[in-house]
Amino acid sequence: MQRLAIFDLDNTLVDRQGPLTDWVSAFSSQYALNDHDRADLLQVVHARAYPSAFETIRAQYGLAPSAETLWRDYCAYMARSVSCPADVLEGLSTLRRTGWKIAVATNGANEIQTEKAAVSGIVDHVDAVCASEAAGVRKPEVAMFEKAAASCGADLALGGWMIGDGVDTDIRGGRAAGLRTIWIGGGRSWPGDDAEPDHATTDVRQAIDLLLTTVS
């Protein structure tokens, strides 16, 4: 099996939920949204934050700024709010030094996902970042994993690993693509009746150490 590791981005390499909740709080205060609107807004951006979503948000709440302005403000906020722990960046670099090819496969708009990867420093420690908008497919579609592998010069047919927190998108999707899997479960029990991931860890640094010590 080739040394290929494909990592999820949100809530795997970076925490998305905390910054997202903070953005909703700040946005709601800025535009005087009530608690019900705040909850609806969080649900919308949690599911899928794309420029088109901000057209809907602008219309729903009768906001003066353009949808493009709202989107760019959101991108700027999220990019400066997410971070990747130094020990995780170090682990990614160690993987590359020991012969691993590393891709990030993330569902989301290309602009915000690549910006988060850049500002957090991840882009300097991996071979490629593959966002679903640019790829034209989304996890758990096998084609997304094929494109992520190809983006760092690997062939998905030769196998590898998928590491992420998403049960369907990362683990079941990775398995369907022929990859071995590490689930970032955070101490949770596997929620399905189907085959469990090859390994489960609390956080991504533990997953990296597993690859370094068990697979290398």
PEQUIUR-V222580 format. One record per residue. PHI is phi in radians with two decimals (999 if undefined). OMEGA is omega in radians with two decimals (999 if undefined). Layout:
phi={PHI,PHI}
omega={OMEGA,OMEGA}
//
This chain:
phi={999,-1.21,-1.50,-2.12,-2.17,-1.87,-1.89,-1.23,-1.72,-1.23,1.11,-2.16,-1.46,-2.30,-1.46,-1.64,-1.10,-1.08,-1.04,-1.13,-1.09,-1.14,-1.12,-1.04,-1.10,-1.17,-1.11,-1.14,-1.20,-1.09,-1.90,0.96,-1.46,-1.43,-1.09,-1.14,-1.10,-1.07,-1.14,-1.11,-1.10,-1.05,-1.12,-1.14,-1.32,-1.17,-1.19,-2.93,-1.68,-2.26,-0.92,-1.09,-1.11,-1.39,-1.11,-1.14,-1.07,-1.06,-1.20,-1.11,-1.83,1.06,-1.54,-1.32,-1.07,-1.16,-1.07,-1.12,-1.12,-1.08,-1.13,-1.19,-1.11,-1.10,-1.02,-1.11,-1.10,-1.16,-1.11,-1.43,-1.69,-1.47,-2.61,-2.04,-0.96,-1.03,-1.23,-1.28,-1.03,-1.07,-1.13,-1.08,-1.12,-1.13,-1.01,-1.14,-1.14,-1.70,1.72,-1.47,-1.69,-2.22,-2.15,-1.86,-2.02,-2.35,-1.39,2.56,-1.17,-1.03,-1.05,-1.28,-1.21,-1.22,-1.18,-1.10,-1.14,-1.29,-1.15,-1.34,1.57,-1.07,-1.02,-1.44,-2.12,-2.27,-1.52,-2.83,-2.11,-2.04,-1.70,-1.08,-1.06,-1.24,-1.31,1.42,-2.50,-2.22,-1.06,-1.70,-1.10,-1.01,-1.04,-1.17,-1.23,-1.08,-1.23,-1.12,-1.10,-1.10,-1.12,-2.01,1.35,-1.93,-2.00,-0.99,-1.10,-1.56,1.49,2.64,-2.26,-2.03,-2.17,-3.04,-1.67,-1.41,-1.11,-1.43,-1.17,-1.66,-1.44,-1.15,-1.12,-1.09,-1.08,-1.10,-1.51,1.52,-1.67,-1.37,-2.33,-2.20,-1.63,-1.49,-1.53,1.03,1.58,-1.31,-1.50,-1.01,-1.48,-1.85,-1.63,-1.46,-1.03,-1.34,-1.08,-1.08,-2.54,-2.28,-2.29,-1.32,-2.52,-1.28,-1.12,-1.11,-1.14,-1.09,-1.07,-1.11,-1.13,-1.22,-1.71,-1.73,-1.67,-1.15}
omega={3.13,3.10,3.10,3.07,3.08,-3.11,2.90,3.12,-3.00,-3.14,2.97,3.08,3.07,3.05,3.08,-2.98,-3.13,3.10,3.14,3.11,3.12,3.12,3.13,3.13,-3.13,3.14,-3.12,3.10,-3.11,-3.06,3.03,3.09,3.12,-3.06,3.12,3.12,3.13,3.13,3.12,-3.12,3.12,-3.14,-3.11,-3.05,3.09,-3.10,-3.10,3.14,3.10,3.09,-3.13,3.12,-3.10,2.93,3.13,-3.14,3.14,-3.12,-3.07,-3.07,3.07,-3.05,-3.11,-3.12,3.11,3.09,3.13,3.10,3.12,-3.14,-3.10,3.07,3.10,-3.14,-3.12,-3.13,-3.08,-3.11,-3.12,-3.08,-3.12,3.09,3.08,-3.11,-3.10,-3.12,3.07,3.08,3.10,3.13,3.10,3.11,3.12,3.08,-3.11,3.13,-3.13,2.98,3.12,2.91,-3.04,3.05,2.97,3.09,-3.02,3.00,3.12,3.12,-3.07,-3.07,-3.07,-3.08,3.12,3.10,3.09,3.13,-3.13,-3.06,-3.14,3.14,-3.09,-3.06,-3.13,-3.06,3.12,3.14,-3.09,3.01,-3.07,3.13,-3.01,-3.13,3.13,-3.11,-3.12,3.09,-3.12,2.91,0.26,3.12,-3.11,-3.12,3.11,3.12,3.08,-3.11,3.10,3.11,-3.12,-3.10,3.10,3.03,3.14,3.13,-3.09,-3.11,-3.14,3.05,-3.09,-3.06,2.98,-3.09,3.14,-3.11,-3.05,-3.13,-3.11,-3.02,-3.03,-3.00,3.11,3.10,3.12,3.12,3.14,3.13,3.10,-3.13,2.90,-2.95,2.97,-3.12,3.04,-2.99,3.14,-3.14,3.12,3.02,3.12,-2.98,-3.05,3.05,-3.14,-3.12,3.13,3.06,3.13,3.10,3.02,3.13,3.13,-3.11,-3.02,3.11,3.07,3.11,3.11,3.12,3.11,3.11,-3.10,-3.02,-3.06,-3.02,-3.06,999}
//
